[in-house]
Amino acid sequence: MTSRNPRDSRLRLVSPRSLAAAPRAVTQRRTRRPAPRPPEGTPPPAELARMARTGLSDAARVARWADAALRPGRDGVNPGGKGALSDVTAERAAADLGLTPVQVRADWDTARLAGLIEVHGDTARPGWRLRAWSRDDSAVLRGWVALFDAWSLAYPEPADREPAAVAEVVSAMPQVLSFLQLSAGPVPVDQLLDLLGQRVTELRTERCEIPYGPEPEAAPEPAEVPEPAEVLDAPLAPLLEWALHALASVGALTYGEGQATLTPLGSWAVWVKLEQICVAAQSPAGNIEQSAEDMLRGCAQLRPNAARAEYRAWLAARPVGGAVTELIDAARGEDALSRGLAFEALRVVGAPAEPDVRAVVEETPLRPYALLWLAEHDGYDPEDAHEVLTRAESTWLWVDTAAAVADHGEAPLLVRHLESAVQPTVPALLDEVRAVGHPRTVQVLVALAAAHPDPALAKAVRRAAFQVHTGGS
C-alpha cells in the first residue's frame, strides 16, 4: 500500500486469519520422537478396527437409520432434549429395525458417545466418523476410544451411592486399568479392590488442606455436613463392580467368576492413554506443568505445528473439562495473543469443547473467536468461516488481532495485517474501527501509524487515534 492519498487507499481483500495461523518470527527445532510401538501381542490396527466395528455395529446401524430417516425438515429429534430421541421416533426406529425402543435408545446413546452422531445445540446429525466408518480404520478406532473415555456414562451408575463416591471411583479407575494392562491377563477382583482403595485414599489425601497459623475459634457446626462421613466410609466393592460392568459394556474388558481381563481393544486403548501421558511428560517446549495462560505464552513464538504439539501434550496431562475451563479463562484475559492461541488450543480439543465455546458466544471479547470456532466445528472450511461474522464482529477481531501483533509482533507484520481488513478503504476501516469501541483501539492505531511507511496514511491513522482518544469525530 503506497498511495499518498489515504482516501483512495485500497485494501486487498483477504480472508481474516487468526494470528496463531501466521508464521512465527522464531522457529523452534525439536527432535522427533520415534513413533512408539504397542506392546507385543497387540493386534494390528486393521484387526483392532474390525473388532471396534463389530462392537459398535448396533450403534452404527441406528446412526445410519437416523441419517436416512431424519433428514432436515422432518420430525424426529426432540428439539428440547439436546439431541435425544422423541418417543415417537424411538418407536418408529424400533419398528423399522426390529428392536425395542429401549434398545434403540441405548444404541443411540452409544452412537453419540462414539461420535457417530453429533449433537449441535438442540439438533443431532450424523458425525464425520459415520461417513468414514467403512473406509477409515483410524476414524473407527477414534470413535471406539471416545466411547472408552466415556465408559462411566455408558452404564447407569448406582442410584443408591453418593455422587462424590462415584466421582472418586471414576478418578481412580485409570490406575486400575493400567494395572490390568500391565498384568496382561486375568486379575482377581479382590486385588483390584485393594488397588482401588489405595488410589481413593491417595485422592482424598491430595484434597486435604491443612491450615497454617493459629486455629480460628470453633464455629457452630452447620446443620448439613458438606461431605457426610458415610461418603468417606462407603464400601468400594459395589462401585468397583459397577465400574467393571460399565467397562465391559463398552467392550474394554471381560468380567466374570471373580476376575477381570482387558480385551485386546481395551489393552490397546489403555496403552494409548499411557503413551499420551509419556508424550505429555516430554512436551517439546516444557510447558506441561504450566497454567493455561503461561503455556499459551510459551507457545507464542512457536510455529503452528509445534504449538499444536505443545497443546496436545498439555491437554493429555489434564481432564478435558478442567483444561477447557482453563483455556476459556485465559482467553478472557487482557492479552489478545493469548486469546487467539487459547481458541487454537480449543481446536485441538475438538467436540468436547463445544458446550463451553457456545456458552461464551455472548461475551463481546470472545464472540468472534467463538463463532469462528463453532463454524469450523460445524464443517465450514477455515478459509470461509469468517463469513459467519458480521462486519462489526470482523472489525473487532481485526483490532484484537492487531493488538496481539502490536504487543508481540514486529512492525512489518502489523503493516501486513492492514491488508486483512474487510473494509475496502482505509477511511472506511478507520470509521468502523472507531465505531466498534474496542478498548485497545487507540494503542493499535498509534502503533500502526508508527509502523506504516506511507506518511499520508500514517497521518490519517494518527488523526483517527486522536479522535478516539478525545471522543471527537
C-alpha positions in Angstrom: 0.0 0.0 0.0 1.9 3.1 -1.2 -0.8 5.6 -2.2 -0.1 9.1 -1.0 -3.8 9.8 -0.7 -5.4 7.9 2.2 -8.9 8.5 0.8 -8.1 6.4 -2.3 -6.1 3.7 -0.5 -7.5 0.3 -1.3 -7.1 -2.6 0.9 -6.5 -6.0 -0.6 -9.4 -8.2 0.4 -8.2 -11.4 2.0 -9.9 -13.9 4.4 -9.2 -12.9 8.0 -6.8 -15.3 9.7 -6.1 -15.7 13.3 -2.6 -14.6 14.4 -1.9 -18.2 15.6 -2.1 -19.3 12.0 0.5 -16.9 10.8 4.2 -18.0 10.5 6.1 -17.2 13.6 9.2 -15.0 13.6 11.1 -17.6 15.7 11.2 -21.2 14.6 11.7 -23.9 17.1 13.6 -27.0 16.2 12.9 -30.1 18.0 13.9 -33.7 17.7 11.2 -36.0 16.5 10.3 -38.7 19.0 10.2 -42.1 17.2 6.7 -43.5 16.8 6.1 -45.8 19.7 5.1 -49.4 19.1 2.3 -51.0 21.1 3.1 -54.0 23.4 3.9 -57.3 21.8 0.8 -59.3 21.0 -1.4 -56.3 20.2 -3.4 -56.9 17.1 -2.6 -54.7 14.0 -4.8 -51.6 13.5 -6.9 -53.2 10.9 -7.8 -56.1 13.2 -8.5 -53.6 16.1 -10.7 -51.6 13.8 -12.6 -54.8 12.8 -13.2 -55.5 16.5 -14.4 -51.9 17.0 -16.8 -52.1 14.1 -18.2 -55.3 15.4 -18.7 -53.9 18.9 -20.3 -50.7 17.6 -22.3 -52.3 14.8 -25.7 -51.8 16.5 -24.9 -48.1 17.2 -23.8 -47.6 13.6 -27.0 -49.2 12.4 -29.1 -46.8 14.4 -27.0 -43.9 13.3 -27.4 -44.9 9.6 -31.2 -45.3 10.1 -31.3 -41.8 11.6 -29.2 -40.4 8.7 -31.7 -41.8 6.2 -35.0 -41.3 8.1 -34.4 -38.0 9.9 -33.4 -35.7 7.1 -33.6 -31.9 7.7 -37.2 -30.7 7.8 -38.6 -34.0 9.2 -39.7 -34.5 12.7 -38.0 -37.0 15.0 -35.3 -35.4 17.1 -36.7 -33.8 20.2 -35.7 -30.1 19.9 -36.0 -29.6 23.6 -33.9 -32.7 24.5 -30.4 -31.8 23.4 -30.5 -34.3 20.6 -32.4 -37.0 22.5 -34.9 -39.2 20.6 -38.5 -38.4 21.0 -40.8 -41.3 21.9 -42.4 -41.3 18.5 -39.0 -41.6 16.8 -37.8 -44.3 19.1 -40.8 -46.4 18.4 -40.5 -45.8 14.7 -36.8 -46.8 14.7 -37.7 -49.9 16.7 -40.3 -50.9 14.2 -38.0 -50.3 11.2 -35.0 -52.1 12.8 -36.8 -54.9 14.6 -35.7 -53.7 18.0 -37.3 -52.5 21.2 -37.5 -48.7 21.9 -35.2 -49.4 24.9 -32.6 -51.0 22.6 -32.9 -48.1 20.2 -32.3 -45.5 22.9 -29.3 -47.5 24.2 -27.7 -47.7 20.7 -28.5 -44.1 20.1 -26.7 -43.1 23.2 -23.7 -45.3 22.3 -23.6 -43.7 18.8 -23.5 -40.3 20.4 -20.6 -41.2 22.8 -18.7 -42.7 19.9 -19.2 -39.6 17.7 -21.3 -41.4 15.1 -24.0 -38.9 15.9 -23.1 -35.3 16.9 -25.3 -33.0 18.8 -25.2 -29.3 17.9 -27.4 -27.2 20.2 -30.8 -28.8 20.1 -30.3 -30.9 17.0 -28.5 -34.1 16.2 -26.9 -35.1 12.9 -24.6 -37.8 11.5 -20.9 -37.3 12.6 -18.0 -37.4 10.3 -17.0 -40.8 11.7 -20.2 -42.3 10.3 -19.3 -41.1 6.9 -15.8 -42.6 7.2 -17.0 -45.8 9.0 -16.5 -48.3 6.3 -13.2 -47.0 4.8 -11.2 -45.3 7.6 -9.8 -47.5 10.3 -8.4 -44.6 12.2 -11.8 -43.0 12.4 -13.3 -46.2 13.7 -10.6 -46.5 16.4 -11.0 -42.9 17.4 -14.7 -43.5 17.8 -14.2 -46.5 20.0 -11.6 -44.7 22.1 -14.2 -41.8 22.5 -16.6 -44.4 23.8 -14.0 -45.9 26.1 -13.2 -42.5 27.5 -17.0 -42.1 28.3 -17.4 -45.5 30.0 -18.9 -44.0 33.1 -21.7 -42.5 31.0 -22.4 -45.7 29.1 -23.7 -47.7 32.0 -26.2 -46.4 34.7 -24.4 -45.6 37.9 -25.7 -47.0 41.2 -28.7 -45.0 42.3 -28.0 -45.6 46.0 -24.5 -44.2 46.0 -23.4 -40.7 46.7 -22.2 -38.8 43.6 -19.0 -37.9 45.4 -18.1 -41.6 46.0 -18.9 -42.4 42.3 -16.7 -39.5 41.2 -13.8 -40.8 43.3 -14.0 -44.2 41.7 -14.1 -42.7 38.2 -11.0 -40.7 39.0 -9.2 -43.8 40.4 -10.1 -46.2 37.6 -7.2 -45.2 35.3 -4.7 -46.7 37.7 -6.8 -49.9 38.0 -6.9 -50.1 34.2 -3.1 -49.5 34.0 -2.6 -52.4 36.4 -4.8 -54.6 34.3 -2.9 -53.6 31.2 0.5 -54.4 32.7 -0.8 -57.7 34.1 -1.7 -58.8 30.6 -4.1 -61.4 31.9 -6.9 -62.1 34.3 -6.7 -60.3 37.6 -8.7 -61.2 40.7 -11.3 -58.6 41.6 -10.1 -58.7 45.2 -6.7 -57.5 44.1 -8.3 -54.7 42.0 -10.4 -53.7 45.0 -7.3 -53.3 47.1 -5.7 -51.2 44.5 -8.8 -49.1 44.1 -8.9 -48.5 47.8 -5.3 -47.3 47.8 -5.9 -44.9 45.0 -9.1 -43.5 46.5 -7.2 -42.9 49.7 -4.5 -41.1 47.8 -7.0 -38.9 46.1 -8.6 -37.9 49.4 -5.1 -37.2 50.9 -4.3 -34.9 47.9 -7.5 -33.0 48.6 -6.7 -32.5 52.2 -5.7 -28.9 53.1 -4.1 -28.2 56.4 -4.3 -24.6 57.5 -1.2 -22.9 58.9 -1.1 -20.4 61.8 -3.4 -20.2 64.8 -6.6 -22.1 64.6 -9.7 -19.9 64.4 -12.3 -20.1 67.0 -14.6 -23.1 66.6 -17.7 -22.2 64.7 -21.0 -23.9 65.3 -21.4 -26.9 63.2 -23.7 -26.5 60.2 -26.9 -28.3 60.0 -25.7 -30.2 57.0 -22.2 -31.5 56.6 -20.9 -31.0 53.1 -19.2 -34.4 52.8 -21.0 -36.8 55.1 -19.0 -39.5 56.8 -20.9 -42.2 55.1 -19.4 -41.0 51.8 -15.9 -41.5 53.1 -16.7 -44.8 54.6 -18.8 -46.1 51.7 -17.8 -49.6 50.7 -16.0 -49.6 47.3 -16.9 -53.1 46.3 -20.3 -52.2 44.8 -18.7 -49.2 43.0 -15.9 -51.3 41.6 -18.5 -53.9 40.3 -20.4 -51.0 38.6 -17.2 -49.7 37.0 -16.2 -53.2 35.7 -19.7 -53.8 34.3 -19.6 -50.4 32.6 -16.2 -51.0 31.1 -17.4 -54.5 30.0 -20.4 -52.8 28.3 -18.2 -50.8 26.0 -16.0 -53.8 25.2 -12.9 -52.8 27.2 -12.8 -55.8 29.4 -14.4 -59.1 30.3 -15.7 -59.6 33.8 -16.8 -62.8 35.5 -16.0 -65.5 38.0 -14.3 -63.0 40.3 -11.8 -61.9 37.6 -11.4 -59.1 35.1 -9.4 -59.2 31.9 -8.8 -56.4 29.4 -9.9 -57.2 25.8 -7.4 -56.6 23.0 -9.2 -53.3 22.3 -9.2 -52.3 25.9 -5.5 -53.2 26.4 -4.6 -51.1 23.3 -6.7 -48.2 24.4 -5.0 -48.2 27.9 -1.6 -48.3 26.2 -2.7 -45.3 24.0 -3.6 -43.4 27.2 -0.3 -44.3 28.9 1.6 -43.2 25.8 -0.2 -39.9 25.8 1.0 -39.4 29.4 4.6 -40.2 28.3 4.3 -37.7 25.4 2.9 -35.1 27.9 5.8 -35.7 30.2 8.2 -34.9 27.3 6.3 -31.9 26.0 8.5 -30.2 23.3 8.8 -26.8 24.9 8.4 -27.8 28.5 5.1 -26.2 29.3 3.4 -29.4 30.5 3.2 -28.2 34.2 2.3 -24.6 33.5 -1.1 -23.0 33.8 -3.1 -22.4 30.6 -2.1 -18.8 30.4 1.7 -19.5 30.9 1.5 -22.4 28.5 0.0 -20.2 25.8 2.7 -17.5 26.4 5.2 -20.2 26.0 3.7 -21.2 22.6 3.6 -17.6 21.3 6.9 -17.9 19.4 6.3 -21.5 18.1 5.2 -22.3 14.6 1.7 -23.6 14.3 2.7 -27.3 14.1 5.0 -27.0 17.1 2.4 -25.1 19.0 -0.3 -27.8 18.3 2.1 -30.5 19.6 2.5 -28.5 22.8 -1.3 -28.0 23.1 -1.7 -31.8 22.7 0.9 -32.6 25.4 -0.6 -30.0 27.8 -4.1 -31.4 27.2 -3.1 -35.0 27.5 -2.0 -34.4 31.1 -5.3 -32.9 32.2 -9.0 -33.9 32.4 -10.7 -32.4 29.3 -13.3 -30.4 31.3 -10.8 -28.6 33.5 -8.5 -27.9 30.6 -11.2 -26.3 28.6 -12.2 -24.1 31.5 -8.6 -23.0 32.0 -8.3 -22.1 28.3 -11.6 -20.1 28.3 -10.4 -18.3 31.4 -7.1 -17.5 29.7 -9.0 -16.2 26.7 -10.8 -13.7 28.9 -7.6 -12.1 29.9 -6.2 -8.8 28.6 -3.6 -10.4 26.3 -5.1 -10.6 22.8 -2.4 -13.1 21.7 -3.3 -15.5 24.5 -7.0 -15.1 23.4 -6.3 -16.2 19.9 -4.0 -19.0 21.0 -6.5 -20.3 23.5 -9.0 -20.9 20.7 -6.3 -22.6 18.6 -5.8 -24.9 21.6 -9.6 -25.4 21.8 -9.5 -26.5 18.2 -7.2 -29.3 19.3 -9.7 -30.3 22.0 -12.4 -30.5 19.3 -16.0 -31.6 20.1 -15.7 -31.9 23.9 -15.1 -28.1 24.0 -18.3 -27.2 22.1 -20.6 -26.6 25.0 -18.1 -24.3 26.7 -17.4 -22.4 23.5 -21.1 -22.0 22.7 -21.6 -20.6 26.3 -19.3 -17.7 25.7 -20.7 -16.5 22.4 -22.5 -13.6 24.1 -19.2 -12.3 25.6 -18.1 -9.5 23.4 -14.3 -10.1 23.5 -14.7 -13.8 22.8 -17.7 -13.7 20.4 -15.8 -13.6 17.1 -13.4 -16.3 18.2 -16.2 -18.5 19.4 -18.3 -18.0 16.2 -15.3 -18.9 14.1 -14.6 -22.0 16.2 -18.2 -23.1 16.0 -18.3 -22.5 12.3 -15.3 -24.7 11.7 -16.6 -27.3 14.1 -19.9 -27.3 12.0 -18.0 -28.1 8.9 -17.1 -24.7 7.4 -13.8 -24.5 5.5 -11.4 -22.5 7.7 -10.9 -20.0 4.9 -14.6 -19.4 4.6 -15.5 -19.5 8.3 -15.2 -15.7 8.6 -18.4 -15.4 6.6 -20.4 -16.1 9.8 -19.2 -12.9 11.3 -21.0 -9.6 11.0 -19.0 -6.6 9.7 -18.7 -5.3 13.3 -17.5 -8.6 14.6 -14.9 -8.9 11.9 -13.7 -5.4 12.7 -13.5 -6.2 16.4 -11.5 -9.3 15.6 -9.2 -7.2 13.3 -8.5 -4.8 16.2 -7.9 -7.6 18.7 -5.5 -9.4 16.4 -3.7 -6.1 15.7 -3.4 -5.6 19.4 -1.7 -9.0 19.6 0.7 -8.1 16.8 1.5 -4.7 18.3 2.3 -6.4 21.7 4.2 -9.4 20.4 5.0 -9.0 16.7 7.1 -6.8 14.5 6.2 -3.6 12.7 6.1 -5.2 9.2 3.7 -7.8 10.4 1.4 -5.1 11.7 1.5 -3.3 8.4 0.7 -6.6 6.6 -2.2 -7.1 9.0 -3.8 -4.0 7.5 -4.4 -6.0 4.3 -6.7 -8.5 6.1 -9.3 -5.9 7.0 -12.7 -6.5 5.4 -13.2 -2.8 4.6 -12.2 -1.7 1.1 -10.5 1.6 2.0 -8.5 2.9 4.9 -11.1 5.7 5.7 -13.8 3.0 5.9 -11.7 0.9 8.1 -10.9 3.8 10.5 -14.6 4.7 10.7 -15.7 1.2 11.6 -12.8 0.7 14.0 -13.8 3.8 15.9 -17.4 2.5 15.9 -16.8 -0.9 17.4 -15.3 0.5 20.6 -12.5 -2.0 21.2 -10.6 -1.0 24.3 -7.3 -1.2 22.5 -8.3 0.9 19.5 -6.1 3.9 20.4 -3.0 1.8 21.1 -3.5 -0.2 17.9 -3.9 2.9 15.7 -0.9 4.6 17.3 1.3 1.5 16.7 0.0 1.2 13.1 0.7 4.9 12.4 4.3 4.5 13.8 4.9 1.4 11.7 3.4 2.3 8.3 5.9 3.7 5.7 3.3 5.9 3.9 3.4 9.3 5.6 -0.1 10.4 4.4 -1.7 7.1 5.6 0.2 7.3 8.9 -1.1 10.8 9.4 -4.7 9.8 8.8 -4.3 6.9 11.3 -2.8 9.1 13.9 -5.7 11.6 13.5 -8.1 8.7 14.0 -6.3 7.6 17.1 -6.5 11.2 18.5 -10.2 11.4 17.7 -10.9 8.1 19.6 -8.8 9.3 22.5 -10.6 12.6 22.8 -14.0 11.3 21.9 -14.1 13.6 18.8 -15.2 12.9 15.3 
